[in-house]
């Protein structure tokens, strides 16, 4: 009987605990009054504001969320959201003012204070107040040392300022907090940061430190292309031409689609080594592996032209034109070759016909994460700060599109 009484008492205590937990989740004591969180979120203005936000109608979202915030000035989460909307709208000064006022409120919970500090740091960052942004994120880290949002944003600020050592230290902290399945991504970012530190050392003439950094980058992630390229640059600067060529060849092996970054380097160093034909071998291998590699066609065409084989060069250039008709460098090389062929009418007509059948289109590099566009390859996106996220956006040439029965892309 006693055991039954104890079991019943434990069950009642459990139910009471659950009820109190639900009440604590729903209600919040503020200035001696209990606030029903659910009613705040159920406000028609709050819900409508979220709907407008999802529809990307920022002005209407701000208007409705502002009305919801006006119904209860003590609703911290709604005030935080309103400030964030101001920032996204570009009204950064209003966002800063809103979040600063929230931060001055007494009796904020640790979670609320952290949220406001994070948003205030984002406000300062958007406004270009770097020192204040760093101060806000650092204050949040003093409050919550493992706050990954603060660490990420602080790292971005250091990267923007090219403070690579500080960014590296923060990425190490983030790596230590991450689970095992996320470690490869952190290793890759650390590898890019090591490469950036190597670049700094190289520019100030510290070749030994630069080489150490590039080696560390490759050890962290052997697929980081710039580390191989820059390691070859150090070897070349120190007169070790064979080692430089080997480093640049490894870069091509790691990422054949980025081989063009090593073309000029390899062409020059092979010539200095007395083995210029080796460059043609590299280009032909790349073309065999990827027939649409227009840059390999172009590089081989320039080599053939330099050797006096202008008709072979012209044939390669037409293949490059078919693969990428908008590339100005291809057309420049074609006209140079046509000049060497004394503008043979049949050859000129062939070029004109090839160009007429091709479609001209923009060919920017685009970030896979945020779709930021750049006319050149960037290793880090200046918009979302993602590393190694750029690809070259390509469209199919007109003849291939027509073969499939589709109209060419815009």
Secondary structure, DSSP 8 states (H G I E B T S, - for coil): -HHHHHHHHHHHHHHHHHHHHHHHHHEEEETTEEEEHHHHHT-HHHHHHHHHHHTT-HHHHHHHHHHHHHH-TT-HHHHHHHHHHHHHHT-HHHHHHHHHHHHT-TT--HHHHHHHHHHHHHHHHHHT-HHHHHHHHHHHHHH-TT-HHHHHHHHHHHHHTT-HHHHHHHHHHHHHHS-GGGHHHHHHHHHHHHHHHHHHHHHTT-HHHHHHHHHHHHHH-TT-HHHHHHHHHHHHHTT-HHHHHHHHHHHHHH-GGGTHHHHHHHHHHHHHTT-THHHHHHHHHHHHH-TT-HHHHHHHHHHHHHTT-HHHHHHHHHHHHHH-TT-HHHHHHHHHHHHHTTT-HHHHHHHHHHHHHS------EEETTT--EESS--SB-TTT--BS-EEE-----HHHHHHTT-----
